[in-house]
Amino acid sequence: MERTLSIIKPDGVAKNVIGEVVKRFETNGIKIVAMKMIQLSKHQAQGFYAVHKERPFFNSLTNFMTSGPIVVMVLEGEDVIAKNRELMGATNFKEAKEGTIRREYATDIEKNVVHGSDAPETAAFEIKYFFNDLEIQNR
């Protein structure tokens, strides 16, 4: 079984679509094995997105991610990284397929409702960033 990290970003929390996002995971055979709502500090957001530190959008991204609460989750399932990314849709919501989370709820490329790990190595880092072993259920 593979695991990945999913985040419902501040815009998704503000739009009250937490339940809709969770429902999409559960109805597509994805198990949620950890979940919590948190508010990131600027320092925490910068640490999480450190890989993008030199990119021009780094400051606006970290400012956005600290603008309100987020919901972080550990998802588990077969090919869950690819499955989650398919459910999310393209980063640019205008390019996302109909029926994807971003196509339905995003308002711009940054305020695109959800984040998901893109590879097993990224998922391992991102999960450990937000969760300790005691917080993750072993089903």
N, C-alpha and C positions, 0 to 999 in steps of 0.2 A: 504494500500500500504506500502510496506517495502522499506527501503533505505539502501544503503551500500556505502562504499568508494572504489574507484578503483584508482590505481596509475599506470601510465605508467612510468616505471623506466628509469634511464639514458640510459641504453642500448637500450631500445625501442625507446626513443626519437632520439638517435644517428642513429639508423637504419631506421629512417623515417617511422615507422609503426603506427604512431598516428592515421592516417585516417583508416587504416585497423582495428585497435582495436575498434575505435568508430563505424565503420561499423558493426562489429560483434555484438556489443551491440544493435544497432538500428535495425538490421535485425532479432534479436531474441526478439523483443518486450520490450526491456529495454529503458527507457527514461533517458536522461542525464539532470539533473535539476541544475547542477552547474559544471563549469570546468574552470581551469586556469593552466598556466604554471608558475612554480616557481623554484628557486634554493635554496635548503636547506643549512643552515649552519650546522656545525658539532653539535652544541648545539641543534638545532632543530631536527636533525636526531636522536640524542641520546634521546631526549624527546619522540619522536614518538615511537621509538623502546625500550623504557625503560623496557618493560616486558621481553625483552631478555638480559638485562644488565649482567646477570651472565653467559650467554652462551658463549662458546668459539668463536663463529662467530660474536659477537656483534661489535667489532672494524672493522672487514673487511666489515660488512654490512653497518655500518654508514659511513665508508669511501666511499664505493661504491655509496651510496645514495646521497652523496654530490659531486660526481665526475662530475655531469652535471645536466642540467635542468630535471625536472619531470613534468608530467601532472597529476593533481589530479582532480578527478571527483566524484560527488555524483550521484549515479545511483538509479533509482526508478522503481519499478514494483512488481508484485506478485511473491513471493519467490525469490526475486532478489539476495539475498545472495547466495543461492544454485545455481541459474542459472548462476551467474557470476563465481562462483568457477568451475562449469562444463565447461564453455567456456574457462577459463584460463588453466585448466588441472592441473595435479599433480605438486607440487613444484619442484620435480626432473623431468626435462623435458624428461629424458629418459624413465620415467614411465608414462608420460602423453599420453592420447589417441590421435590417429591420428586426425588431424583437429582442435586440440586445439591451442590456442595462444602460449602456452609455447612449445609445440611439434614443431611448425613451426618456431618459432623465437628465442627461448632461446639457450644459448651457454654453460651454466653451472647452477648449482643449485642456485647460488646467482644471476647471470645475467640471470634472467628468465623473463624479459620483463615487467611483471605486478605483482601487489599486489592487493589483495581483502580481505575485512573484512571476518572473519570466523564465526561471531555470531552477533545477534542484539546488545548485550552490547558492543562488540568491535566496531561495526559499529558506534554506537552513540558516543563513545569516539573519534574515528578516524575522523569522519565528523566534529565534533566540533574543532578538532585540526587544521584543515585547513580552515574551512568556518564559517562565522557568518551567522545569520539568513537572513540578507539582501542579501546575495550572492546566496541563494538557492531559486530557482523558485518554486512556489506552483502552480502546474498545476491541 
